[in-house]
Amino acid sequence: MSAADVWIAKDDGSDLIRAVAIVGVGRDYNGNVTVRLSGGEQPVVTLVDASAHRGQNTPDEFHVRLIEVITQLSDTPEAAIIRPVHDEERGWTWRPGPL
């Protein structure tokens, strides 16, 4: 499998981003997670908008966890999707699953 088979969903499910298109990942002071994309019309996409989740900020290293999950999935033979999920008990997590 190549990284082209890994997709990342926005927290509201409205869009999917190909992992190979990501050239940078960031987290701002409000807990929003954004990715910078190579090429295309929209160079920055917000994956997690903390304000839409009653101000439930993402953990400080949440953007780094996304890169870890992408790296782990690059070794699997099946296409995958990664979703940001907020749970009241566990907080924010990146949930991988089959596409």
mmCIF file of the C-alpha atoms, coordinates in Angstrom:
data_MODEL
# 
_entry.id   MODEL 
# 
loop_
_atom_site.group_PDB 
_atom_site.id 
_atom_site.type_symbol 
_atom_site.label_atom_id 
_atom_site.label_alt_id 
_atom_site.label_comp_id 
_atom_site.label_asym_id 
_atom_site.label_entity_id 
_atom_site.label_seq_id 
_atom_site.pdbx_PDB_ins_code 
_atom_site.Cartn_x 
_atom_site.Cartn_y 
_atom_site.Cartn_z 
_atom_site.occupancy 
_atom_site.B_iso_or_equiv 
_atom_site.pdbx_formal_charge 
_atom_site.auth_seq_id 
_atom_site.auth_comp_id 
_atom_site.auth_asym_id 
_atom_site.auth_atom_id 
_atom_site.pdbx_PDB_model_num 
ATOM 1  C CA . MET A 1 1  ? 0.000   0.000  0.000  1.00 0.00 ? 1  MET A CA 1 
ATOM 2  C CA . SER A 1 2  ? 1.150   3.531  -0.640 1.00 0.00 ? 2  SER A CA 1 
ATOM 3  C CA . ALA A 1 3  ? 0.255   6.620  1.347  1.00 0.00 ? 3  ALA A CA 1 
ATOM 4  C CA . ALA A 1 4  ? -2.118  7.467  -1.516 1.00 0.00 ? 4  ALA A CA 1 
ATOM 5  C CA . ASP A 1 5  ? -4.491  4.892  -0.043 1.00 0.00 ? 5  ASP A CA 1 
ATOM 6  C CA . VAL A 1 6  ? -4.771  6.750  3.285  1.00 0.00 ? 6  VAL A CA 1 
ATOM 7  C CA . TRP A 1 7  ? -7.441  9.444  3.574  1.00 0.00 ? 7  TRP A CA 1 
ATOM 8  C CA . ILE A 1 8  ? -8.171  11.873 6.424  1.00 0.00 ? 8  ILE A CA 1 
ATOM 9  C CA . ALA A 1 9  ? -11.704 13.115 7.141  1.00 0.00 ? 9  ALA A CA 1 
ATOM 10 C CA . LYS A 1 10 ? -12.636 16.535 8.473  1.00 0.00 ? 10 LYS A CA 1 
ATOM 11 C CA . ASP A 1 11 ? -14.311 16.442 11.889 1.00 0.00 ? 11 ASP A CA 1 
ATOM 12 C CA . ASP A 1 12 ? -17.687 17.263 10.380 1.00 0.00 ? 12 ASP A CA 1 
ATOM 13 C CA . GLY A 1 13 ? -17.281 14.610 7.666  1.00 0.00 ? 13 GLY A CA 1 
ATOM 14 C CA . SER A 1 14 ? -17.700 17.142 4.865  1.00 0.00 ? 14 SER A CA 1 
ATOM 15 C CA . ASP A 1 15 ? -14.392 16.469 3.116  1.00 0.00 ? 15 ASP A CA 1 
ATOM 16 C CA . LEU A 1 16 ? -11.658 13.855 2.732  1.00 0.00 ? 16 LEU A CA 1 
ATOM 17 C CA . ILE A 1 17 ? -7.991  14.695 2.199  1.00 0.00 ? 17 ILE A CA 1 
ATOM 18 C CA . ARG A 1 18 ? -5.439  12.322 0.642  1.00 0.00 ? 18 ARG A CA 1 
ATOM 19 C CA . ALA A 1 19 ? -2.527  11.786 3.006  1.00 0.00 ? 19 ALA A CA 1 
ATOM 20 C CA . VAL A 1 20 ? -0.009  12.120 0.152  1.00 0.00 ? 20 VAL A CA 1 
ATOM 21 C CA . ALA A 1 21 ? -1.258  15.668 -0.505 1.00 0.00 ? 21 ALA A CA 1 
ATOM 22 C CA . ILE A 1 22 ? -0.325  16.832 3.008  1.00 0.00 ? 22 ILE A CA 1 
ATOM 23 C CA . VAL A 1 23 ? 2.917   18.775 3.286  1.00 0.00 ? 23 VAL A CA 1 
ATOM 24 C CA . GLY A 1 24 ? 2.391   20.157 6.801  1.00 0.00 ? 24 GLY A CA 1 
ATOM 25 C CA . VAL A 1 25 ? 0.216   19.747 9.876  1.00 0.00 ? 25 VAL A CA 1 
ATOM 26 C CA . GLY A 1 26 ? -0.397  22.354 12.569 1.00 0.00 ? 26 GLY A CA 1 
ATOM 27 C CA . ARG A 1 27 ? -2.391  23.057 15.705 1.00 0.00 ? 27 ARG A CA 1 
ATOM 28 C CA . ASP A 1 28 ? -3.232  26.612 16.719 1.00 0.00 ? 28 ASP A CA 1 
ATOM 29 C CA . TYR A 1 29 ? -3.774  28.063 20.200 1.00 0.00 ? 29 TYR A CA 1 
ATOM 30 C CA . ASN A 1 30 ? -7.517  27.462 19.936 1.00 0.00 ? 30 ASN A CA 1 
ATOM 31 C CA . GLY A 1 31 ? -7.048  23.715 19.394 1.00 0.00 ? 31 GLY A CA 1 
ATOM 32 C CA . ASN A 1 32 ? -7.864  23.757 15.663 1.00 0.00 ? 32 ASN A CA 1 
ATOM 33 C CA . VAL A 1 33 ? -5.897  21.307 13.518 1.00 0.00 ? 33 VAL A CA 1 
ATOM 34 C CA . THR A 1 34 ? -5.020  22.331 9.979  1.00 0.00 ? 34 THR A CA 1 
ATOM 35 C CA . VAL A 1 35 ? -3.113  20.721 7.125  1.00 0.00 ? 35 VAL A CA 1 
ATOM 36 C CA . ARG A 1 36 ? -1.222  22.425 4.334  1.00 0.00 ? 36 ARG A CA 1 
ATOM 37 C CA . LEU A 1 37 ? -1.671  20.779 0.952  1.00 0.00 ? 37 LEU A CA 1 
ATOM 38 C CA . SER A 1 38 ? 0.602   20.572 -2.046 1.00 0.00 ? 38 SER A CA 1 
ATOM 39 C CA . GLY A 1 39 ? -0.877  22.024 -5.226 1.00 0.00 ? 39 GLY A CA 1 
ATOM 40 C CA . GLY A 1 40 ? -4.616  22.469 -5.622 1.00 0.00 ? 40 GLY A CA 1 
ATOM 41 C CA . GLU A 1 41 ? -6.841  25.478 -5.082 1.00 0.00 ? 41 GLU A CA 1 
ATOM 42 C CA . GLN A 1 42 ? -7.150  25.319 -1.295 1.00 0.00 ? 42 GLN A CA 1 
ATOM 43 C CA . PRO A 1 43 ? -3.679  25.280 0.306  1.00 0.00 ? 43 PRO A CA 1 
ATOM 44 C CA . VAL A 1 44 ? -4.888  25.027 3.945  1.00 0.00 ? 44 VAL A CA 1 
ATOM 45 C CA . VAL A 1 45 ? -7.740  22.854 5.240  1.00 0.00 ? 45 VAL A CA 1 
ATOM 46 C CA . THR A 1 46 ? -9.058  22.819 8.811  1.00 0.00 ? 46 THR A CA 1 
ATOM 47 C CA . LEU A 1 47 ? -9.534  19.196 9.889  1.00 0.00 ? 47 LEU A CA 1 
ATOM 48 C CA . VAL A 1 48 ? -10.699 19.944 13.431 1.00 0.00 ? 48 VAL A CA 1 
ATOM 49 C CA . ASP A 1 49 ? -12.576 23.116 14.378 1.00 0.00 ? 49 ASP A CA 1 
ATOM 50 C CA . ALA A 1 50 ? -12.566 23.108 18.184 1.00 0.00 ? 50 ALA A CA 1 
ATOM 51 C CA . SER A 1 51 ? -15.125 25.932 18.356 1.00 0.00 ? 51 SER A CA 1 
ATOM 52 C CA . ALA A 1 52 ? -17.693 23.680 16.670 1.00 0.00 ? 52 ALA A CA 1 
ATOM 53 C CA . HIS A 1 53 ? -17.289 21.219 19.558 1.00 0.00 ? 53 HIS A CA 1 
ATOM 54 C CA . ARG A 1 54 ? -18.219 23.487 22.452 1.00 0.00 ? 54 ARG A CA 1 
ATOM 55 C CA . GLY A 1 55 ? -14.616 24.611 22.809 1.00 0.00 ? 55 GLY A CA 1 
ATOM 56 C CA . GLN A 1 56 ? -13.252 21.108 23.394 1.00 0.00 ? 56 GLN A CA 1 
ATOM 57 C CA . ASN A 1 57 ? -9.633  21.846 22.531 1.00 0.00 ? 57 ASN A CA 1 
ATOM 58 C CA . THR A 1 58 ? -7.488  19.141 21.050 1.00 0.00 ? 58 THR A CA 1 
ATOM 59 C CA . PRO A 1 59 ? -4.470  17.916 23.063 1.00 0.00 ? 59 PRO A CA 1 
ATOM 60 C CA . ASP A 1 60 ? -1.199  19.786 22.538 1.00 0.00 ? 60 ASP A CA 1 
ATOM 61 C CA . GLU A 1 61 ? 0.321   16.970 20.479 1.00 0.00 ? 61 GLU A CA 1 
ATOM 62 C CA . PHE A 1 62 ? -2.845  16.026 18.577 1.00 0.00 ? 62 PHE A CA 1 
ATOM 63 C CA . HIS A 1 63 ? -1.422  17.075 15.209 1.00 0.00 ? 63 HIS A CA 1 
ATOM 64 C CA . VAL A 1 64 ? 1.653   14.892 15.826 1.00 0.00 ? 64 VAL A CA 1 
ATOM 65 C CA . ARG A 1 65 ? -0.617  11.903 16.585 1.00 0.00 ? 65 ARG A CA 1 
ATOM 66 C CA . LEU A 1 66 ? -2.125  12.293 13.095 1.00 0.00 ? 66 LEU A CA 1 
ATOM 67 C CA . ILE A 1 67 ? 1.296   11.838 11.495 1.00 0.00 ? 67 ILE A CA 1 
ATOM 68 C CA . GLU A 1 68 ? 1.897   8.763  13.685 1.00 0.00 ? 68 GLU A CA 1 
ATOM 69 C CA . VAL A 1 69 ? -1.394  7.172  12.591 1.00 0.00 ? 69 VAL A CA 1 
ATOM 70 C CA . ILE A 1 70 ? -0.675  7.901  8.910  1.00 0.00 ? 70 ILE A CA 1 
ATOM 71 C CA . THR A 1 71 ? 2.764   6.307  9.288  1.00 0.00 ? 71 THR A CA 1 
ATOM 72 C CA . GLN A 1 72 ? 1.315   3.196  10.951 1.00 0.00 ? 72 GLN A CA 1 
ATOM 73 C CA . LEU A 1 73 ? -1.307  2.786  8.231  1.00 0.00 ? 73 LEU A CA 1 
ATOM 74 C CA . SER A 1 74 ? 1.260   3.072  5.451  1.00 0.00 ? 74 SER A CA 1 
ATOM 75 C CA . ASP A 1 75 ? 2.296   -0.519 6.256  1.00 0.00 ? 75 ASP A CA 1 
ATOM 76 C CA . THR A 1 76 ? -1.170  -2.030 5.846  1.00 0.00 ? 76 THR A CA 1 
ATOM 77 C CA . PRO A 1 77 ? -2.355  -3.571 2.561  1.00 0.00 ? 77 PRO A CA 1 
ATOM 78 C CA . GLU A 1 78 ? -5.845  -2.005 2.608  1.00 0.00 ? 78 GLU A CA 1 
ATOM 79 C CA . ALA A 1 79 ? -7.076  1.518  1.949  1.00 0.00 ? 79 ALA A CA 1 
ATOM 80 C CA . ALA A 1 80 ? -7.884  3.381  5.166  1.00 0.00 ? 80 ALA A CA 1 
ATOM 81 C CA . ILE A 1 81 ? -9.571  6.490  6.470  1.00 0.00 ? 81 ILE A CA 1 
ATOM 82 C CA . ILE A 1 82 ? -8.640  8.407  9.607  1.00 0.00 ? 82 ILE A CA 1 
ATOM 83 C CA . ARG A 1 83 ? -11.303 10.406 11.441 1.00 0.00 ? 83 ARG A CA 1 
ATOM 84 C CA . PRO A 1 84 ? -10.903 12.903 14.287 1.00 0.00 ? 84 PRO A CA 1 
ATOM 85 C CA . VAL A 1 85 ? -13.336 11.894 17.025 1.00 0.00 ? 85 VAL A CA 1 
ATOM 86 C CA . HIS A 1 86 ? -14.244 13.614 20.274 1.00 0.00 ? 86 HIS A CA 1 
ATOM 87 C CA . ASP A 1 87 ? -15.549 11.469 23.110 1.00 0.00 ? 87 ASP A CA 1 
ATOM 88 C CA . GLU A 1 88 ? -16.621 13.010 26.423 1.00 0.00 ? 88 GLU A CA 1 
ATOM 89 C CA . GLU A 1 89 ? -14.633 10.449 28.443 1.00 0.00 ? 89 GLU A CA 1 
ATOM 90 C CA . ARG A 1 90 ? -11.537 9.930  26.247 1.00 0.00 ? 90 ARG A CA 1 
ATOM 91 C CA . GLY A 1 91 ? -11.294 13.365 24.643 1.00 0.00 ? 91 GLY A CA 1 
ATOM 92 C CA . TRP A 1 92 ? -9.946  13.730 21.092 1.00 0.00 ? 92 TRP A CA 1 
ATOM 93 C CA . THR A 1 93 ? -8.530  10.748 19.202 1.00 0.00 ? 93 THR A CA 1 
ATOM 94 C CA . TRP A 1 94 ? -7.710  9.901  15.601 1.00 0.00 ? 94 TRP A CA 1 
ATOM 95 C CA . ARG A 1 95 ? -9.789  6.834  14.724 1.00 0.00 ? 95 ARG A CA 1 
ATOM 96 C CA . PRO A 1 96 ? -8.447  4.777  11.811 1.00 0.00 ? 96 PRO A CA 1 
ATOM 97 C CA . GLY A 1 97 ? -10.626 2.351  9.913  1.00 0.00 ? 97 GLY A CA 1 
ATOM 98 C CA . PRO A 1 98 ? -11.141 0.712  6.532  1.00 0.00 ? 98 PRO A CA 1 
ATOM 99 C CA . LEU A 1 99 ? -12.219 2.926  3.666  1.00 0.00 ? 99 LEU A CA 1 
# 
